Amino acid sequence: MDARGGLRPLPPARVHILLAREASTAAIIRRGPSRHTCVLGWNRYSDDIEVGQWLRGRIYERRCDLSPDGRHLICFAMNGRWSSASKGSWSAISRAPYLKALAFWPKGDCWNGGGLFVSDRDYWLNDLYGSHTLARDDSRLRRVEAPPMEAYGGECPGVYYPRLQRDGWALQHVSSSDGVQRSVFEKPLPFHHWVLRKIACAGFDRRQGRGAYYDEHALWNRRDGRTIALPDWEWADLDRKRLVWVERGRLMTAPLDKAGLGEARELYDFNPLTWQSLEAPY
């Protein structure tokens, strides 16, 4: 209830997207309500989006990755059923955009987990303390032991920051204030000297809908120094030659010219989606 006694509007769906590096597909992780998570597939040529599978639990999207060919998803998830076979949390590899595990590691805590794809067939499991127990592996993929790039700790930045850097984001600087660490990443855009800034925040912000890890965004022009703050963008990236972002649970795109963003166009609204019990086709 709100202060006037009416029903509060539901918060928008939380959305994070993994773009395949060498294919025209993407995996979309959509959360809401808090313990209902859905993975969807996105054909980035046709902009068709289809639901893969739902999970009654949380997927830690910043510890996930998509193989370069877009075929496999590695993720870390938690449902809190600590006495179950999954031990309440687990890492898994599946066929994107589905969640039925081909490789499955019950874990039992929320440190580390998930991983990164080194190639279509090779992956790194985020298992710094050896807390994963392999239950099965029918993936026909190969695990490599070398961690990627720099180490950023045992939670989400340990996977997320190396993933950003691998995918063309340059870490510019890190600062801290009000209990929140802000790591500023930048990616040049092929439009009129614009640069997309992603401020990866780590720490508890008490604003509605913010957790321990969240991103803020801005556009900065290298030629004239203009900055356009984009406080409602939850996720953003360059999709080939277009700028795409998520705002209030909707996937958007818009042209970018010398003056800034043009008229935005909605590609998909994730807010109306509700739980479905779906089977993976394998």
N, C-alpha and C positions, 0 to 999 in steps of 0.2 A: 504494500500500500504506500502511496505517496502522502505528502503532508496534507492534502485535501481529502484523503480517504479513498481516492480512486486507485485503480490498478496501475502499477508502474509498467511502462512499455518494456518488452523484452530487449535485452542488449543485443546488438547485431552479432551474427555469427563471426567467430574468429577464424581467419583463413590464412594459410601459409602455402606457398607454391614452390615445387621443385621442378625446374626446367631441365629437360634432357639436353645434354650438351651437344649431341651429335644426331638428334632426331627431332621431328616436329611435334613432340608430345610433351606432356607434363603430368605430374601427379599433384593433386590438390588435397591438402589436409584441412578439413572443415570441422570445427568444434562448436558445440552448442546444442542443448544445455551442457554444462561443464563436463559431465561424464558421458556424453554421447559424441562420438567422433566418427566422421565419414571420410573415406578416401574416394576421390573422383579422378577420372581420366580426362585430359584436355587435348584435343586435336588442334594444334595451334595454326594449322592452315585453314581449316574449315570453321574453327571456333566452336565445334560441337563438343559438348561436355556431358559425360555420362557417369552415373553413380557406380562405384565399384562395390565396396562393402562398408558396413557400419561396425563399430566396436562399442560395447558398453564399457568404456574406460577412457583413458587419456593416452594419446600419442604425443610424445615429446618431439614436436616437429623440427626443432633445431638440432636434434641428434639423428635426423633421418637423411637419406640420400637416395638419388635415383641414378641407375647406371647410365652411362653415356648414350646407349641405344634406347633408353627408356623402358626396357623390358623388366627390370627388377628393382624392387624397393627394399631398402634396409631401414628398419625402424626400431625405436625403443618405445615400449608401451607399458602401461600399468593399469590394473583394475582393482588392486588392493585385496585380492583373495589370497592371502598369504599362505593358507594351508592347502591350496590347490596345486595341481601339477605344474602350473606356470610359476609358482612361488609368489604370485601377486604382481610381478613385473618381469619383463622378458625383452630380449632382442630377437628379431626375426628377419628373414629374407623371404619375400613373396614375389609373385608376378604382378607388377603394377597394372591396374590400380586396385588390386585385391589384397586381402590380408591373410588368407590361408597360408600358413607357413610352409615353405619348402625347407628352410633351415630354422631351427628353433633352439634358443638358449634360455631356459628359466634362470632367473637372477635373484630375486628376493629382496632387492633394495633399489634405491633410485640414484646410486652413484654410477657414473659412466654410462655405458649402454649405447646401442645404435652403432653407427660407423659411417664409413665413406667408401665409395667405389673408386678404385685406382684405374680400372678399365672395365670393359663389358663383362669380363670373367673374373677379375680379381677385386677383392674388397679387404678393407681393414676394419676389424672389430674393435670398438672402443672398450677395451678390457684391461685397463691399467693395473688393477689389483687382482686379476684372475678370478673374478667372482661369477663369471658365466659358467654354466654347465651345459654342454651340448647334449640335447635330448634326441635330435635327429637331424639329418642333413641329406636331402634329396635334390639340392640345388644344382649340383654339378659345377659349382663355382669354387674358386680357390681363395683361401684366406692367406693374406700376407701379414707379416708381423711388424713391419716398419711403420711407425706412426707418421702421419703427414705433417710436414712443415713444422711450425712451432707448437709448443704445448701451451694450452690455455686453461688448464685445470680439469677437474673431474665432472663438471656439469655441462650445461648446454654449450658454452663457448668452446669447449674442447673439441667439438665436432663442427659447430656452426662457423666459427671464425676461419678455420682452414678451408671449409667449403666455400665461403665467400671469396677468399683469396684465390683459390683454384679457379673460380668462375669469373675472374676478371675484376674483382673489387680490391682496391688498394687501401690498406690501413694507413690513415694519415696521422692520427694522434689519439691519445686516451686521456680523459680527464675524469675527475670525481667531484661531486657536490651533492649535498642533501642525501647522502647515503646511496647514491646511484652512480655507478661507473658508466661512462659514455665512450664507446669506441667508434670513431668516425671513419667510415669506409666511403670511397668514392669510385664511381665508374663513369668515364667519359661517354657522352652520347653523340651520335653523328648528326647533331642538329645545332647549327648556329652557336657553337662554343658552349653548349650547356653541359653540365656535369650533374649526375644524380648522386645525392648524398644519402647514405643510410647510417643513421646513428643507432648503433646496437647498444641498448641499455641493459644493465645488469644491476638489480637492486629493487627494493619494493617501493613502488610509486602508488600512493593511496588513491589516485584517480580511478574512477569506475572503469572496470574492465581491464585493468593493468595487473599483470602478474610480476614474477621476479625477473622475467626476460621479455623485452618488447623492443620494437624498432620505431624510430621516428625518421621522417624523410624531409628533404628539401631539394630544390633545384638551385644551382649556382652557376652563374655565367662567368667564364674565365676572362672574357674580353672586357666587360664593363663592371664586373664585380657585383651585379645584382643577385640577391638571394630571395627565393620564393619559398616560404615556409609552407609545409603541407601536413598539418597536424593530424588530419583524419586518415592519412594513408597508413595502413597496417603493414603492407608488403608492396614492393615495387621492384621492377627490373626492366632491362632492355630485352625485348623479344624480337630478335633479328633487327628490323629497322623501325620498330614501333615501341613506344613507351606504354607499359601496362602496369596497373596497380590495383590494390584492393582497398576499398573505402566503404566503411559501414556495412561490411558483409557482401559487397558487390564487386565484381571484376570489371575494371574500366580501362579505356584507352582514349587517347586524344592526340591530335597533331601538336607538334612543338615548333614554333617559329621564333623569329627574333624577339617578338614581344612577349613570348611565354606560351603557356598552354592555351590551345584552342578549345573548341567545344568538346566536352567529354561525351563518350558513348559507352553505354553499358553493354558488356558482353555476356554477363550472367549474374543472376541474383541468387546467392546461396542461402539467404534468410528463410525462405519458405520450406526448405528441406526438413523432413521429419524421419524418425527412425523407420527402417525397413529391415526385415530379416532376409538377407540375400545370400545365395550360394556362389562360391567361386566356380568358374567353368573349368576346373582342373582338379 
